[in-house]
Amino acid sequence: MELFFTSKSIHKMKNQANTLKINSTDGYLHLEDLPHNCIFNKVITGCGGTTIAITNSENYVIAVPTKELIVNKIGKAEAGESDNKNLFGLFGEFTNSLKSKLKKYLKKDGVKKIICTYDKLAKLAEYLNPADFRLLVDEYHCLLKAYSYRDTAIDGVLDSFKQYKSFCFMSATPIQAEFSPSCLNGVPVIVADWSYTDTLIVSLEKTNHPYQKASNYIKAYKRDGYIEINGKKSYEAFFFINSVTDIKAILDHCDLANNEVRIICADTESNRSKLEGFEISNSISDNKMFTFITCKGFEGVDYFSDTAMSFVVSSTSNPHTLAAIDTDIPQIAGRIRTKTNPFRNLIVHIFNTQLDTLSLSYEEMKERTEKELEAAKETANMFNTAPDIVKDHLRDKLKDKVNDMYISYDKKNDAYKVNDILPKLELYNYQVNKVIYSSGLQIAKGYDSNGILHTSVNWELVDNEIIRKKGMKLTFEEAYKEYSQLKESLVVSPKIEELEKQFPLLIPAYHKLGDEAVKRLKYVQKAIKNELLVINDYKSLDNKIFKIIKEDIHIGEFIPAKKAKELLKKTYELVGKKETAKATDLDKWFEIDAASKRIDGKKVAGYIIVRSKIIFK
């Protein structure tokens, strides 16, 4: 496999009020302290910004988005003081034991370093004097991304940051100005001006079924023990997929075992149930051939590998998996910290695009959201400025009518307050989900606007019969086993008809092939269909061949001659045809035109499939 890069855009930070000159030859910040009372755009991920706060001579509270980031920094999975450095990790349940450990740590002499999740920042202030500590809000772009499900924690950060001796909101992928929380308006932005930066390269791979495409890569690794790109071999793969359910579907499809995989996700009862026996690990555990990572490990976490390559998998069927090009992609690119890894600045982005057209343009959606926000502001102002005698009447009247997305009642102060972060998050998600992922062209434009070097969009159709679609409760394997048990029990059950309706292939698979054959074929639907074709003796070989190859050949598309020959050779062997396969044999079943196409910069001979010769019943 070779990569050829066809587009490059150099991203320039505009309207910069302040820059911080960084003279570095090794890609790390060499500063005594981070800049104070500002938003700090460090530009480069993994450049040691957090390390400065951890190791310098200042008292620091470091607020981070995930538990995984803390585990990664303190080197253990339990909250408390690290074993080998002066760093206290605060996350999880605030037990009496943890409180005791924190109090003991704070009584110690010397510089204090506390790293906590966003959720714990407000509670932490009860145990120390914030004015004695500098505050680093690390990976602060997560304040926007996570607000829909962590609003209380993030509100706690935004309500308390000015209490500290100084504050620094730091990220290599800062929030775009139009989406930034209003409480940060007027906070100076300082941008790191590096003398040298590495080039991030993204291979864009569009497909109809992202999870099947990811599975194909896994199968290539398992078959050869590695994959080779531009003459260099990768023996490990990191898959960034923000869905535990979808990760499990891939694990099952590829027949992966616990000893082959490392899964880094939130360790919850729900996730353990979804994974059905697969272990949940963390970033400090031993590497495996395949590492699967949810958003828990996207930001700030360090991974080490000499040969691992990163794959980002985004499917429009699950919006949670749609990686944002302005934040997620650069963050993921900075996770592998082994300098000698030839793939550390390479990402393979596997994605599909929305099938539906936009009901509203981004501009129209923005206009609608702004109108709703203004209406919420007017409602809040009307109530808050009304005399007390009027408030009693308005309070009941407004209870069921206010837009609870944008406005909420503050019982303590008897006032309505407007939340401007949620509408900004709504717009941001609309931009990512509906605009960026609307086409391959929009994806490429997104990379261009963020200054990321990328390949042209490679489009590949793949078979997705086996990967479980979103919402499907049963895999074919699960359905077959249940169906077989019901049939063997001789019990008349409506479940049989239900399974047959969902998977019509069950009927011939069970009655014509049987359990042993289906098991031998690993419950793969395409393999089962091909086997059924082979055993139908009444059909001619040519009929059987046509039935098999038509699944991989598509009218109007180009097929390389080499690929056509390989497909026919495999099919001939399957049905027992003795002839030597040739690419030109395609004209027995299809009307074809000889053609050539440039693929990955090389001229490739092949054929355009004009139409099928419909001669078989």
GUVODREN-195493 format. One line per field, with one value per residue (C-alpha): z, x, y; residue number from 1. Coordinates in steps of 0.2 Angstrom, whole numbers, plus 5000, padded with zeros to 4 digits. Last residue first. Layout:
pz	(Z	...)
px	(X	...)
py	(Y	...)
nr	(NUM	...)
This chain:
pz	(4927	4918	4901	4908	4900	4914	4910	4906	4918	4914	4912	4918	4916	4930	4928	4944	4955	4969	4956	4939	4928	4912	4900	4891	4889	4896	4893	4907	4910	4897	4895	4912	4904	4899	4916	4913	4924	4919	4916	4928	4935	4952	4959	4972	4962	4948	4960	4967	4949	4944	4958	4955	4937	4940	4953	4941	4927	4938	4940	4935	4939	4929	4934	4950	4952	4969	4972	4953	4956	4965	4955	4939	4944	4948	4931	4922	4932	4926	4939	4943	4954	4967	4980	4973	4975	4993	4997	4989	5000	5015	5011	5009	5026	5036	5050	5052	5036	5046	5058	5044	5037	5054	5058	5042	5024	5015	5029	5041	5028	5017	5030	5039	5024	5026	5041	5049	5043	5047	5064	5067	5060	5072	5087	5084	5092	5088	5098	5089	5100	5085	5076	5091	5094	5076	5076	5092	5084	5068	5075	5086	5071	5060	5073	5084	5091	5076	5081	5073	5059	5064	5053	5043	5027	5025	5008	5004	4991	4991	4988	4991	4995	4989	5002	5016	5024	5038	5038	5047	5032	5021	5033	5033	5014	5012	5023	5013	4997	5004	5007	5020	5035	5037	5035	5045	5059	5061	5058	5067	5082	5083	5081	5095	5106	5103	5108	5124	5129	5129	5145	5150	5169	5177	5194	5211	5218	5226	5214	5198	5184	5168	5150	5134	5132	5144	5132	5143	5142	5156	5171	5163	5169	5186	5188	5179	5192	5207	5198	5196	5215	5216	5203	5186	5181	5183	5174	5159	5158	5157	5144	5133	5135	5130	5114	5110	5111	5100	5087	5087	5085	5069	5062	5065	5057	5042	5040	5042	5028	5033	5028	5023	5010	5016	5014	5026	5023	5026	5035	5037	5043	5042	5052	5050	5062	5073	5058	5057	5076	5081	5091	5102	5108	5100	5106	5095	5080	5091	5097	5079	5073	5088	5088	5071	5061	5073	5073	5069	5081	5092	5077	5075	5058	5051	5054	5059	5061	5065	5062	5070	5066	5079	5074	5089	5102	5116	5121	5130	5135	5133	5123	5113	5127	5135	5117	5114	5111	5103	5103	5092	5092	5110	5121	5140	5152	5155	5143	5152	5150	5149	5147	5134	5143	5135	5129	5130	5148	5153	5145	5155	5171	5168	5165	5153	5137	5133	5125	5122	5110	5105	5122	5124	5107	5090	5079	5066	5066	5085	5088	5075	5083	5100	5094	5087	5104	5113	5102	5100	5088	5088	5082	5086	5076	5079	5068	5055	5042	5031	5012	5009	5019	5025	5035	5049	5055	5038	5040	5057	5051	5034	5044	5055	5039	5032	5049	5047	5030	5037	5051	5039	5027	5012	5011	5011	5015	5018	5022	5034	5036	5051	5048	5062	5068	5068	5075	5085	5088	5103	5103	5117	5118	5131	5140	5134	5131	5142	5151	5134	5131	5115	5100	5088	5093	5088	5103	5105	5097	5105	5121	5137	5148	5160	5177	5190	5209	5208	5212	5193	5188	5199	5189	5173	5181	5190	5175	5167	5180	5180	5161	5159	5147	5134	5139	5134	5117	5124	5139	5130	5121	5138	5135	5152	5163	5172	5189	5199	5218	5234	5229	5228	5247	5249	5255	5250	5233	5229	5227	5213	5204	5206	5190	5179	5183	5195	5195	5211	5212	5229	5232	5248	5266	5268	5275	5258	5255	5272	5268	5251	5258	5271	5257	5247	5262	5266	5248	5234	5221	5205	5202	5211	5207	5218	5211	5219	5209	5210	5218	5213	5227	5227	5215	5209	5191	5192	5183	5189	5172	5162	5177	5176	5158	5159	5172	5159	5156	5165	5179	5185	5202	5203	5217	5208	5207	5190	5187	5185	5177	5165	5161	5156	5142	5137	5118	5116	5104	5095	5093	5111	5111	5128	5134	5147	5165	5166	5153	5157	5168	5167	5149	5137	5127	5118	5099	5100	5091	5101	5100	5105	5103	5112	5102	5107	5099	5085	5072	5061	5065	5049	5042	5028	5015	5006	4994	4983	4995	4988	5000	4995	5000)
px	(4835	4851	4853	4853	4870	4874	4877	4891	4905	4920	4935	4953	4971	4978	4988	4997	4995	4985	4973	4973	4961	4961	4947	4941	4922	4911	4895	4893	4892	4903	4912	4920	4930	4942	4950	4956	4953	4961	4948	4944	4927	4925	4912	4924	4940	4931	4925	4943	4950	4936	4939	4958	4955	4943	4955	4970	4959	4955	4936	4928	4909	4894	4886	4893	4904	4906	4889	4888	4903	4893	4877	4886	4898	4883	4874	4891	4893	4875	4861	4854	4868	4863	4877	4888	4875	4871	4890	4890	4875	4884	4900	4890	4881	4897	4891	4909	4908	4913	4899	4886	4893	4891	4874	4865	4868	4851	4838	4848	4856	4841	4829	4841	4844	4828	4835	4823	4807	4815	4819	4801	4794	4804	4800	4781	4785	4780	4792	4801	4816	4828	4819	4820	4839	4843	4834	4843	4860	4856	4850	4866	4877	4867	4870	4855	4848	4850	4849	4864	4869	4878	4893	4890	4882	4893	4901	4913	4912	4928	4931	4948	4947	4962	4976	4978	4989	4980	4979	4962	4953	4961	4955	4937	4938	4942	4927	4916	4922	4919	4901	4888	4900	4906	4888	4876	4886	4900	4891	4876	4886	4894	4877	4870	4885	4883	4864	4870	4883	4872	4863	4850	4846	4829	4828	4823	4841	4841	4828	4838	4826	4833	4834	4842	4837	4823	4814	4801	4783	4780	4785	4782	4765	4768	4783	4774	4760	4772	4784	4770	4769	4788	4790	4797	4815	4820	4804	4805	4824	4822	4809	4819	4835	4825	4818	4836	4842	4827	4832	4850	4846	4835	4849	4862	4851	4849	4867	4871	4860	4843	4835	4852	4852	4850	4863	4875	4894	4905	4921	4938	4952	4969	4980	4999	5010	5015	5017	5036	5037	5055	5047	5036	5023	5007	4993	4996	4987	4971	4971	4973	4958	4947	4948	4946	4942	4928	4927	4909	4908	4894	4884	4881	4873	4885	4900	4917	4932	4949	4964	4981	4996	5007	5025	5037	5023	5019	5003	5001	4983	4979	4963	4956	4957	4940	4933	4933	4949	4952	4969	4974	4991	4991	5001	5003	4993	4996	4982	4968	4959	4941	4941	4930	4917	4901	4908	4890	4888	4905	4900	4884	4893	4905	4924	4924	4934	4951	4950	4966	4965	4973	4973	4955	4951	4946	4935	4935	4916	4915	4928	4920	4903	4910	4918	4902	4893	4908	4906	4918	4930	4948	4957	4975	4984	5000	5013	5016	5029	5037	5039	5027	5014	5015	5003	5008	5006	5002	4984	4980	4985	4976	4960	4961	4962	4947	4938	4940	4932	4918	4916	4916	4902	4899	4917	4927	4945	4955	4973	4978	4995	5001	5016	5028	5031	5046	5050	5034	5023	5012	4996	4990	4972	4967	4950	4938	4924	4928	4911	4903	4907	4917	4907	4909	4927	4932	4936	4955	4963	4981	4972	4975	4964	4976	4971	4979	4979	4963	4945	4943	4941	4926	4910	4917	4924	4908	4897	4908	4904	4885	4884	4892	4880	4877	4893	4905	4910	4910	4921	4930	4939	4948	4960	4968	4960	4976	4974	4987	4985	4986	4971	4961	4962	4961	4949	4932	4939	4941	4922	4921	4935	4929	4918	4932	4943	4957	4976	4983	5001	5007	5024	5033	5027	5013	4997	4989	4993	4985	4969	4969	4972	4958	4946	4950	4946	4930	4925	4924	4919	4929	4944	4958	4976	4989	5006	5023	5031	5035	5020	5007	4996	4977	4965	4968	4972	4991	5004	5000	4999	4990	4978	4974	4971	4960	4949	4944	4941	4956	4958	4976	4977	4995	5006	5021	5039	5038	5034	5016	5012	5026	5021	5003	5011	5023	5021	5009	4997	5005	4996	4999	4983	4983	4967	4973	4975	4993	5006	5012	5028	5046	5045	5053	5038	5042	5044	5062	5070	5061	5061	5043	5038	5022	5010	4997	4982	4981	4968	4972	4981	4987	4984	4995	4984	4990	4981	4987	4996	5000	5000	5007	5000)
py	(4914	4917	4926	4944	4950	4963	4981	4993	4987	4998	4987	4987	4994	5004	5020	5024	5040	5030	5024	5032	5023	5013	5007	4991	4991	4977	4969	4957	4938	4930	4947	4945	4931	4945	4945	4927	4912	4896	4883	4869	4875	4867	4880	4887	4886	4895	4908	4911	4913	4924	4936	4936	4940	4954	4962	4961	4969	4983	4986	5002	5005	5008	4991	4984	4968	4960	4953	4949	4937	4923	4922	4924	4909	4898	4901	4898	4882	4876	4874	4858	4854	4866	4862	4876	4889	4884	4886	4903	4909	4902	4911	4927	4924	4921	4909	4903	4893	4878	4882	4883	4866	4858	4865	4860	4864	4861	4863	4875	4886	4885	4892	4904	4914	4923	4932	4944	4935	4918	4924	4930	4914	4904	4916	4912	4895	4877	4866	4853	4855	4854	4868	4879	4875	4878	4895	4901	4896	4904	4920	4922	4918	4931	4944	4949	4965	4976	4994	5000	4987	4971	4968	4952	4958	4973	4970	4984	4999	5009	5028	5035	5054	5063	5061	5073	5087	5096	5115	5116	5123	5110	5096	5102	5105	5086	5081	5093	5085	5067	5072	5077	5073	5091	5098	5087	5079	5091	5108	5102	5097	5114	5122	5112	5115	5134	5132	5122	5135	5150	5145	5158	5161	5162	5170	5165	5166	5149	5142	5146	5142	5136	5143	5137	5119	5121	5132	5140	5135	5123	5133	5150	5152	5146	5158	5172	5174	5174	5185	5199	5202	5201	5215	5210	5212	5194	5188	5199	5197	5178	5178	5191	5180	5164	5173	5179	5161	5155	5168	5163	5145	5149	5160	5147	5133	5144	5148	5129	5125	5117	5101	5095	5080	5062	5049	5056	5051	5036	5036	5028	5041	5033	5044	5047	5057	5043	5031	5031	5027	5033	5048	5036	5048	5040	5052	5067	5062	5058	5076	5082	5072	5075	5094	5103	5087	5082	5063	5056	5041	5049	5052	5033	5028	5042	5030	5037	5025	5033	5022	5025	5015	5006	5003	5008	5010	5021	5029	5046	5052	5071	5069	5054	5041	5042	5046	5027	5017	5000	4993	4979	4969	4971	4984	4981	4992	5010	5017	5007	4990	4984	4965	4956	4945	4952	4969	4977	4971	4978	4994	4995	4991	5005	5005	5019	5014	5008	4990	4981	4966	4950	4941	4945	4936	4942	4933	4947	4949	4947	4961	4972	4971	4974	4990	4995	4993	5002	5017	5031	5022	5026	5010	5008	4996	4986	4977	4992	4988	5002	5001	5015	5006	4988	4979	4967	4949	4943	4936	4945	4962	4960	4954	4969	4980	4972	4974	4993	4992	4982	4995	5009	5003	5013	5018	5034	5032	5048	5046	5059	5067	5078	5087	5090	5108	5119	5137	5136	5151	5146	5156	5167	5171	5185	5182	5195	5183	5167	5169	5168	5150	5148	5142	5157	5159	5141	5130	5127	5112	5112	5115	5126	5136	5144	5152	5162	5163	5154	5161	5166	5147	5144	5147	5140	5124	5121	5124	5110	5098	5102	5102	5085	5076	5090	5099	5086	5094	5112	5110	5097	5111	5114	5100	5106	5118	5123	5132	5141	5138	5148	5158	5142	5139	5120	5107	5114	5120	5102	5100	5112	5104	5086	5085	5093	5078	5080	5083	5090	5096	5103	5111	5108	5102	5089	5095	5094	5076	5071	5080	5072	5054	5057	5063	5047	5036	5045	5042	5054	5042	5043	5055	5064	5060	5068	5071	5072	5058	5040	5031	5043	5051	5046	5038	5021	5015	5019	5029	5046	5054	5040	5037	5055	5055	5040	5049	5061	5079	5087	5100	5103	5111	5118	5125	5132	5125	5116	5097	5095	5112	5109	5091	5097	5107	5093	5094	5080	5090	5105	5122	5127	5138	5146	5154	5167	5171	5166	5159	5141	5140	5138	5135	5122	5117	5101	5097	5092	5106	5120	5139	5143	5161	5165	5175	5188	5197	5184	5189	5174	5158	5152	5134	5129	5119	5104	5093	5078	5066	5049	5034	5017	5000)
nr	(617	616	615	614	613	612	611	610	609	608	607	606	605	604	603	602	601	600	599	598	597	596	595	594	593	592	591	590	589	588	587	586	585	584	583	582	581	580	579	578	577	576	575	574	573	572	571	570	569	568	567	566	565	564	563	562	561	560	559	558	557	556	555	554	553	552	551	550	549	548	547	546	545	544	543	542	541	540	539	538	537	536	535	534	533	532	531	530	529	528	527	526	525	524	523	522	521	520	519	518	517	516	515	514	513	512	511	510	509	508	507	506	505	504	503	502	501	500	499	498	497	496	495	494	493	492	491	490	489	488	487	486	485	484	483	482	481	480	479	478	477	476	475	474	473	472	471	470	469	468	467	466	465	464	463	462	461	460	459	458	457	456	455	454	453	452	451	450	449	448	447	446	445	444	443	442	441	440	439	438	437	436	435	434	433	432	431	430	429	428	427	426	425	424	423	422	421	420	419	418	417	416	415	414	413	412	411	410	409	408	407	406	405	404	403	402	401	400	399	398	397	396	395	394	393	392	391	390	389	388	387	386	385	384	383	382	381	380	379	378	377	376	375	374	373	372	371	370	369	368	367	366	365	364	363	362	361	360	359	358	357	356	355	354	353	352	351	350	349	348	347	346	345	344	343	342	341	340	339	338	337	336	335	334	333	332	331	330	329	328	327	326	325	324	323	322	321	320	319	318	317	316	315	314	313	312	311	310	309	308	307	306	305	304	303	302	301	300	299	298	297	296	295	294	293	292	291	290	289	288	287	286	285	284	283	282	281	280	279	278	277	276	275	274	273	272	271	270	269	268	267	266	265	264	263	262	261	260	259	258	257	256	255	254	253	252	251	250	249	248	247	246	245	244	243	242	241	240	239	238	237	236	235	234	233	232	231	230	229	228	227	226	225	224	223	222	221	220	219	218	217	216	215	214	213	212	211	210	209	208	207	206	205	204	203	202	201	200	199	198	197	196	195	194	193	192	191	190	189	188	187	186	185	184	183	182	181	180	179	178	177	176	175	174	173	172	171	170	169	168	167	166	165	164	163	162	161	160	159	158	157	156	155	154	153	152	151	150	149	148	147	146	145	144	143	142	141	140	139	138	137	136	135	134	133	132	131	130	129	128	127	126	125	124	123	122	121	120	119	118	117	116	115	114	113	112	111	110	109	108	107	106	105	104	103	102	101	100	99	98	97	96	95	94	93	92	91	90	89	88	87	86	85	84	83	82	81	80	79	78	77	76	75	74	73	72	71	70	69	68	67	66	65	64	63	62	61	60	59	58	57	56	55	54	53	52	51	50	49	48	47	46	45	44	43	42	41	40	39	38	37	36	35	34	33	32	31	30	29	28	27	26	25	24	23	22	21	20	19	18	17	16	15	14	13	12	11	10	9	8	7	6	5	4	3	2	1)
